Structure formats: structure tokens, C-alpha cells
Amino acid sequence: MAANQNPNRKSESIRRANRIIQTRSFVLMILMGVVMFVLLFFRLFDLQITRHEELQSKAVNQQTRRTVVTASRGTIYDTAGNILAISSSAETIILSPLEINNALNDTENPVTWTKDSLAAGLAEILCKDAASIRKRMDNVKSQYELIQLRADEEVAAKVRAYVEENKISGVHLVADTKRYYPYGSLAAQVIGFVGDDNTGLYGLEAYYEEELEGQSGLVISANGHIPRIGDTVSLPPLQFTVVEANDYRVDLVRAVVTRPPSDEEE
């Protein structure tokens, strides 16, 4: 009799122990689920609420490219209408090593060019060192490596033709302007000159900087597309008249700048 009760007690003890284990496991799973939910809630709150603007800005920067299009400066004339300083169209040539690297690693759309051949081709057109251009392509995280600042339209056209002919990715031409002085160094002390950013640094170019400068434009485009000439929108620059006191053949002339008369003054 006692022998029959002993196994029953053991079975009951085992069942009780199993129920306790199951209950504890269930409670533990609920607690872990609650903890995970709380952690996930705070993580989502941080991403979608706290850091919303930061992450949105990063996403926009990754998917778009902002390009500042330099405005054309005003033209300086003498009293006879001769041009002393003028801006003309040019194009700045840049590389995107990131795009180049992605194109070369794209197995679905293989390309026929390499970094070495691209560097050699650009170097031949721009009369630059191929090794220097090739080195800039190694920074594969960069999307902007300056190759040529304000290339003439003829040179830019050759680069564009080379890029289109070989279906090259990662080489872009950005609309820009270049300052020209038809009379060279004549009256340079008076007329002055501009810097790399097209800002007047000396003479009339600097003194009347606020009037001569145009309003640069900002073009926002999808990555991989850089606006070309014709896409620029800027306010028309003002023009000025240089009234000469001496003949052009002298090394230095005395000059004053006058604004064109307004309607009220006329």
C-alpha cells in the first residue's frame, strides 16, 4: 500500500514542479517581451521624434546634390563703350570617386573604361598629370574632387564628348563664369582683378563689389546629375562706365566709375 502511494506522490511532485517551471517561463517571457517593447518604443521614439530632422537631412543629402552656380559679374566699360572687364561662360570639372567606384563594381552593367584609362583621357584633354587625377579617384567616399576650375567652353566640350562617348559615370561639368580683361594688364591698377571665387580683390572690381557681383543660384538635383550651362538662373548684373582721364597707351590711367543714370535722374 505504501509502495503504491510513493510513486503517486512522486508523479504529483513532478507535475507540480513542471507547472512551476512553465509558470515561471511564461512570466519570464512576458517580462522579456515587455522589456523588448519598451526598448523598441524608446528606440523608435528617438529615431522618429528626437532625431527626425537630423536623419531626414542626412537622407536628403545622400539622395540629392546641391550645386552653387556662380553668377556672372557685371561688365565694366569705358566712355567709348569699349569693354574693360567682362565675364563669360566656363565650366568647372569635378569627379565623384563614389560614383566612379560604383560604376566599376556594377556587374550587371559592366563598363569598358578603368580608373587608369579615365585619368589618362582627362589628363590628355586638360593637359594635367594623369597620376594626380588618378590619385583623386582613390577617395571612394567623396563625391566632389575638383579637377579643373573654370575650363574654357572649348575644353569643356571636349571633356563632355569624351564622357558621353565612353559612357563614363562620375565626371561632371558645373556651369560657372570666368573673368576676362580684353586689354590684358593695361590699367590693371585701376580696374583691379578678382579671386578664384570671382570676388573683387583690388581696384574697381573690389571697390564696387556689391554692385558688380551677381546673385549666385543654388541648384538641387538628384545624385548623378549636375546641371550644365543653360540651367543657371541669376539676376542680371549691373554695368558701369569708366571715364578715362588719360590715353590707353599709358601704363596707369586715372578713372572714376559712374552708375548709369536712373529714370528719375533723366
VOPAGU-2260 file (C-alpha; in pm, 1 decimal, decimal comma):
REM VOPAGU-2260
SITE   aa  ch    i         X         Y         Z
SITE  MET   A    0       0,0       0,0       0,0
SITE  ALA   A    1     276,4     238,6      97,4
SITE  ALA   A    2     467,1     132,7    -214,1
SITE  ASN   A    3     169,5     237,1    -435,1
SITE  GLN   A    4     139,2     578,5    -266,7
SITE  ASN   A    5     505,8     657,9    -310,5
SITE  PRO   A    6     500,1     660,1    -695,0
SITE  ASN   A    7     182,2     871,9    -692,4
SITE  ARG   A    8     346,8    1125,9    -466,2
SITE  LYS   A    9     649,7    1135,7    -697,3
SITE  SER   A   10     427,8    1187,2   -1003,0
SITE  GLU   A   11     239,3    1464,8    -826,4
SITE  SER   A   12     567,1    1631,3    -725,6
SITE  ILE   A   13     693,5    1612,7   -1083,2
SITE  ARG   A   14     372,8    1761,6   -1221,8
SITE  ARG   A   15     384,5    2038,9    -962,0
SITE  ALA   A   16     746,2    2113,0   -1049,0
SITE  ASN   A   17     660,9    2120,4   -1420,4
SITE  ARG   A   18     374,9    2363,7   -1361,1
SITE  ILE   A   19     603,1    2588,3   -1159,3
SITE  ILE   A   20     864,9    2581,9   -1434,0
SITE  GLN   A   21     604,6    2652,0   -1701,9
SITE  THR   A   22     457,7    2937,9   -1498,2
SITE  ARG   A   23     798,1    3090,4   -1436,6
SITE  SER   A   24     891,1    3051,5   -1804,4
SITE  PHE   A   25     566,7    3216,4   -1911,2
SITE  VAL   A   26     618,0    3505,0   -1668,7
SITE  LEU   A   27     979,7    3541,2   -1782,6
SITE  MET   A   28     872,8    3551,3   -2148,5
SITE  ILE   A   29     614,8    3818,3   -2069,3
SITE  LEU   A   30     873,3    4025,3   -1882,9
SITE  MET   A   31    1123,4    3990,7   -2168,4
SITE  GLY   A   32     852,7    4086,8   -2417,1
SITE  VAL   A   33     763,1    4394,7   -2214,3
SITE  VAL   A   34    1128,9    4493,9   -2181,6
SITE  MET   A   35    1186,6    4447,8   -2556,4
SITE  PHE   A   36     873,7    4650,4   -2635,5
SITE  VAL   A   37     986,1    4931,8   -2405,2
SITE  LEU   A   38    1335,2    4932,5   -2559,8
SITE  LEU   A   39    1190,5    4927,2   -2912,4
SITE  PHE   A   40     946,6    5205,4   -2823,3
SITE  PHE   A   41    1223,1    5434,2   -2695,0
SITE  ARG   A   42    1441,5    5348,9   -2995,7
SITE  LEU   A   43    1165,7    5436,1   -3240,7
SITE  PHE   A   44    1084,8    5749,0   -3041,9
SITE  ASP   A   45    1448,1    5852,8   -3065,4
SITE  LEU   A   46    1466,9    5788,0   -3440,8
SITE  GLN   A   47    1129,9    5926,1   -3547,0
SITE  ILE   A   48    1080,6    6209,5   -3299,1
SITE  THR   A   49    1404,0    6317,8   -3135,5
SITE  ARG   A   50    1636,6    6273,5   -3436,1
SITE  HIS   A   51    1377,0    6318,5   -3708,9
SITE  GLU   A   52    1519,7    6638,0   -3858,2
SITE  GLU   A   53    1880,3    6514,0   -3836,7
SITE  LEU   A   54    1806,3    6185,0   -4012,5
SITE  GLN   A   55    1581,7    6349,7   -4268,0
SITE  SER   A   56    1860,8    6592,9   -4352,5
SITE  LYS   A   57    2108,9    6306,2   -4393,8
SITE  ALA   A   58    1867,4    6120,9   -4620,9
SITE  VAL   A   59    1818,9    6427,5   -4839,9
SITE  ASN   A   60    2194,9    6487,2   -4859,8
SITE  GLN   A   61    2254,9    6126,6   -4966,0
SITE  GLN   A   62    1993,1    6138,8   -5239,6
SITE  THR   A   63    2049,0    6488,8   -5371,8
SITE  ARG   A   64    2335,2    6714,1   -5466,7
SITE  ARG   A   65    2344,7    7088,6   -5403,6
SITE  THR   A   66    2538,5    7284,8   -5660,5
SITE  VAL   A   67    2612,0    7654,6   -5626,0
SITE  VAL   A   68    2601,9    7818,1   -5968,5
SITE  THR   A   69    2823,3    8125,4   -5970,4
SITE  ALA   A   70    2659,1    8435,9   -6109,0
SITE  SER   A   71    2814,6    8639,2   -6387,2
SITE  ARG   A   72    2975,3    8965,6   -6273,0
SITE  GLY   A   73    2886,5    9299,8   -6419,8
SITE  THR   A   74    3072,5    9433,7   -6723,0
SITE  ILE   A   75    3299,9    9738,3   -6696,9
SITE  TYR   A   76    3307,4    9975,6   -6997,5
SITE  ASP   A   77    3493,7   10290,7   -7080,1
SITE  THR   A   78    3313,2   10601,4   -7206,4
SITE  ALA   A   79    3354,3   10487,8   -7566,6
SITE  GLY   A   80    3176,4   10161,7   -7492,0
SITE  ASN   A   81    3490,1    9950,3   -7501,3
SITE  ILE   A   82    3481,0    9653,5   -7265,9
SITE  LEU   A   83    3748,5    9663,7   -6995,8
SITE  ALA   A   84    3630,0    9364,7   -6791,1
SITE  ILE   A   85    3372,0    9102,1   -6877,8
SITE  SER   A   86    3257,6    8760,4   -6759,3
SITE  SER   A   87    3199,3    8471,6   -6996,6
SITE  SER   A   88    3069,7    8119,3   -6957,9
SITE  ALA   A   89    3302,5    7849,9   -6830,4
SITE  GLU   A   90    3262,0    7509,4   -6670,8
SITE  THR   A   91    3425,6    7361,3   -6363,8
SITE  ILE   A   92    3513,3    6993,2   -6399,4
SITE  ILE   A   93    3475,5    6769,3   -6095,9
SITE  LEU   A   94    3499,1    6397,9   -6019,0
SITE  SER   A   95    3278,7    6183,9   -5797,1
SITE  PRO   A   96    3501,7    5891,7   -5687,9
SITE  LEU   A   97    3199,5    5732,4   -5521,4
SITE  GLU   A   98    3006,5    5719,7   -5849,7
SITE  ILE   A   99    3314,7    5601,6   -6038,7
SITE  ASN   A  100    3370,6    5319,9   -5791,3
SITE  ASN   A  101    3004,3    5216,3   -5800,7
SITE  ALA   A  102    3007,5    5206,5   -6181,8
SITE  LEU   A  103    3321,0    4991,4   -6191,6
SITE  ASN   A  104    3175,6    4747,8   -5935,0
SITE  ASP   A  105    2841,2    4714,8   -6113,0
SITE  THR   A  106    2849,0    4359,0   -6252,0
SITE  GLU   A  107    2507,6    4392,2   -6418,0
SITE  ASN   A  108    2618,5    4689,0   -6631,3
SITE  PRO   A  109    2993,5    4644,5   -6690,9
SITE  VAL   A  110    3189,7    4940,9   -6825,4
SITE  THR   A  111    3467,7    4945,7   -7080,8
SITE  TRP   A  112    3682,0    5201,2   -6902,8
SITE  THR   A  113    3903,0    5187,7   -6593,7
SITE  LYS   A  114    4028,5    5444,2   -6347,4
SITE  ASP   A  115    4365,1    5448,5   -6521,6
SITE  SER   A  116    4217,2    5499,5   -6867,7
SITE  LEU   A  117    3983,7    5769,7   -6736,0
SITE  ALA   A  118    4270,1    5954,7   -6567,7
SITE  ALA   A  119    4478,2    5932,4   -6884,6
SITE  GLY   A  120    4192,5    6056,9   -7102,5
SITE  LEU   A  121    4117,1    6356,9   -6881,6
SITE  ALA   A  122    4485,5    6439,1   -6841,9
SITE  GLU   A  123    4530,4    6449,6   -7218,8
SITE  ILE   A  124    4238,6    6689,6   -7266,4
SITE  LEU   A  125    4315,8    6913,4   -6967,7
SITE  CYS   A  126    4696,4    6898,5   -7005,6
SITE  LYS   A  127    4733,6    6774,8   -6648,2
SITE  ASP   A  128    4923,5    6497,9   -6473,9
SITE  ALA   A  129    4737,8    6165,6   -6507,2
SITE  ALA   A  130    4881,7    6033,6   -6179,2
SITE  SER   A  131    4740,4    6331,9   -5989,0
SITE  ILE   A  132    4393,0    6278,1   -6136,6
SITE  ARG   A  133    4414,4    5904,0   -6071,0
SITE  LYS   A  134    4505,4    5964,6   -5706,2
SITE  ARG   A  135    4189,2    6170,2   -5651,0
SITE  MET   A  136    3979,7    5869,8   -5753,9
SITE  ASP   A  137    4105,6    5667,8   -5457,0
SITE  ASN   A  138    3891,5    5865,7   -5212,8
SITE  VAL   A  139    3587,9    5649,0   -5289,2
SITE  LYS   A  140    3373,4    5808,3   -5016,8
SITE  SER   A  141    3398,6    6151,2   -5177,3
SITE  GLN   A  142    3150,1    6290,3   -5427,5
SITE  TYR   A  143    3342,8    6607,8   -5506,1
SITE  GLU   A  144    3702,5    6624,2   -5626,1
SITE  LEU   A  145    3797,3    6938,6   -5818,7
SITE  ILE   A  146    3987,4    6863,1   -6139,5
SITE  GLN   A  147    3972,1    7186,3   -6339,1
SITE  LEU   A  148    3842,4    7523,3   -6221,9
SITE  ARG   A  149    3660,5    7726,8   -6488,4
SITE  ALA   A  150    3767,6    7545,2   -6801,0
SITE  ASP   A  151    3705,9    7724,2   -7130,6
SITE  GLU   A  152    3399,3    7615,5   -7324,2
SITE  GLU   A  153    3614,2    7452,1   -7591,7
SITE  VAL   A  154    3794,2    7236,8   -7335,7
SITE  ALA   A  155    3470,3    7159,8   -7153,7
SITE  ALA   A  156    3313,0    7048,0   -7480,9
SITE  LYS   A  157    3598,1    6801,7   -7535,9
SITE  VAL   A  158    3556,6    6660,5   -7185,2
SITE  ARG   A  159    3180,9    6625,1   -7233,4
SITE  ALA   A  160    3228,1    6449,2   -7566,2
SITE  TYR   A  161    3482,4    6211,4   -7411,0
SITE  VAL   A  162    3249,5    6130,9   -7121,4
SITE  GLU   A  163    2948,7    6071,8   -7344,3
SITE  GLU   A  164    3140,9    5866,7   -7599,6
SITE  ASN   A  165    3279,4    5629,1   -7336,8
SITE  LYS   A  166    2962,9    5633,1   -7119,8
SITE  ILE   A  167    3160,6    5738,4   -6814,6
SITE  SER   A  168    2998,0    5791,0   -6476,4
SITE  GLY   A  169    3126,7    6025,5   -6207,3
SITE  VAL   A  170    3263,9    6308,0   -6422,7
SITE  HIS   A  171    3056,5    6626,5   -6404,1
SITE  LEU   A  172    3076,1    6972,7   -6553,3
SITE  VAL   A  173    2931,2    7256,3   -6346,8
SITE  ALA   A  174    2824,9    7584,7   -6504,4
SITE  ASP   A  175    3049,8    7870,9   -6397,7
SITE  THR   A  176    3185,2    8204,9   -6520,3
SITE  LYS   A  177    3533,5    8331,9   -6593,5
SITE  ARG   A  178    3658,3    8691,1   -6582,9
SITE  TYR   A  179    3836,9    8832,1   -6888,4
SITE  TYR   A  180    4026,5    9157,0   -6937,5
SITE  PRO   A  181    4045,1    9228,3   -7312,8
SITE  TYR   A  182    4330,3    9478,6   -7271,4
SITE  GLY   A  183    4537,5    9248,5   -7052,2
SITE  SER   A  184    4737,9    9427,4   -6784,3
SITE  LEU   A  185    4653,7    9771,8   -6919,4
SITE  ALA   A  186    4510,9    9988,6   -6641,0
SITE  ALA   A  187    4515,1    9684,6   -6413,9
SITE  GLN   A  188    4590,0    9906,2   -6112,0
SITE  VAL   A  189    4260,0   10084,4   -6168,2
SITE  ILE   A  190    4037,5    9806,0   -6294,9
SITE  GLY   A  191    4171,4    9552,0   -6046,7
SITE  PHE   A  192    4108,1    9178,9   -6054,3
SITE  VAL   A  193    3903,0    8900,4   -5896,1
SITE  GLY   A  194    3996,8    8593,0   -5697,0
SITE  ASP   A  195    3920,0    8224,6   -5750,4
SITE  ASP   A  196    3570,9    8275,9   -5612,0
SITE  ASN   A  197    3501,3    8560,4   -5858,3
SITE  THR   A  198    3511,3    8816,6   -5577,8
SITE  GLY   A  199    3677,4    9150,6   -5645,8
SITE  LEU   A  200    4013,8    9177,6   -5470,4
SITE  TYR   A  201    4155,7    9504,0   -5597,8
SITE  GLY   A  202    4071,3    9823,9   -5783,6
SITE  LEU   A  203    3723,4    9887,5   -5921,2
SITE  GLU   A  204    3646,2    9516,8   -5900,9
SITE  ALA   A  205    3681,0    9532,7   -5522,1
SITE  TYR   A  206    3551,8    9885,8   -5463,5
SITE  TYR   A  207    3225,7    9819,3   -5647,5
SITE  GLU   A  208    3199,7    9454,7   -5544,6
SITE  GLU   A  209    2847,7    9491,6   -5412,1
SITE  GLU   A  210    2724,6    9638,9   -5740,4
SITE  LEU   A  211    2927,3    9419,2   -5976,0
SITE  GLU   A  212    2855,1    9083,5   -5819,6
SITE  GLY   A  213    2555,0    8889,6   -5941,6
SITE  GLN   A  214    2334,1    8667,7   -5731,4
SITE  SER   A  215    2454,4    8309,1   -5733,7
SITE  GLY   A  216    2199,8    8033,3   -5783,1
SITE  LEU   A  217    2152,5    7705,8   -5598,5
SITE  VAL   A  218    2057,4    7400,2   -5799,8
SITE  ILE   A  219    1935,0    7090,8   -5614,9
SITE  SER   A  220    1942,0    6777,2   -5826,9
SITE  ALA   A  221    1943,1    6401,1   -5784,0
SITE  ASN   A  222    2284,7    6245,2   -5731,7
SITE  GLY   A  223    2446,4    6166,2   -6062,2
SITE  HIS   A  224    2307,7    6473,7   -6241,3
SITE  ILE   A  225    2493,0    6803,9   -6240,9
SITE  PRO   A  226    2333,2    7099,1   -6423,2
SITE  ARG   A  227    2509,3    7222,5   -6732,0
SITE  ILE   A  228    2524,9    7559,9   -6896,5
SITE  GLY   A  229    2175,5    7682,2   -6962,7
SITE  ASP   A  230    2045,8    7569,0   -6624,7
SITE  THR   A  231    2175,4    7876,7   -6442,8
SITE  VAL   A  232    1927,1    8129,4   -6312,0
SITE  SER   A  233    2073,8    8451,4   -6172,0
SITE  LEU   A  234    1987,5    8816,2   -6150,5
SITE  PRO   A  235    2137,2    9026,6   -6430,1
SITE  PRO   A  236    2449,0    9214,0   -6312,5
SITE  LEU   A  237    2485,4    9587,4   -6333,2
SITE  GLN   A  238    2717,4    9766,8   -6573,2
SITE  PHE   A  239    2940,1   10059,7   -6510,0
SITE  THR   A  240    3120,6   10324,7   -6709,9
SITE  VAL   A  241    3486,9   10403,3   -6662,7
SITE  VAL   A  242    3559,2   10764,4   -6753,0
SITE  GLU   A  243    3921,3   10784,6   -6858,2
SITE  ALA   A  244    4138,8   11085,3   -6795,8
SITE  ASN   A  245    4442,4   10974,1   -6993,7
SITE  ASP   A  246    4511,7   10776,2   -7309,2
SITE  TYR   A  247    4501,8   10393,8   -7307,6
SITE  ARG   A  248    4864,7   10377,0   -7409,9
SITE  VAL   A  249    4990,1   10487,4   -7072,4
SITE  ASP   A  250    5061,7   10228,2   -6804,5
SITE  LEU   A  251    4829,4   10385,8   -6548,4
SITE  VAL   A  252    4513,2   10580,2   -6604,6
SITE  ARG   A  253    4305,1   10782,8   -6366,8
SITE  ALA   A  254    3942,9   10680,5   -6376,0
SITE  VAL   A  255    3617,7   10720,1   -6197,2
SITE  VAL   A  256    3318,5   10494,7   -6202,7
SITE  THR   A  257    2971,4   10631,8   -6255,8
SITE  ARG   A  258    2643,2   10448,5   -6228,3
SITE  PRO   A  259    2408,6   10457,5   -6526,4
SITE  PRO   A  260    2154,2   10738,5   -6461,8
SITE  SER   A  261    1822,3   10625,8   -6319,9
SITE  ASP   A  262    1486,1   10718,5   -6471,1
SITE  GLU   A  263    1435,5   10986,9   -6208,2
SITE  GLU   A  264    1772,3   11146,4   -6279,7
SITE  GLU   A  265    1697,0   11154,1   -6652,4
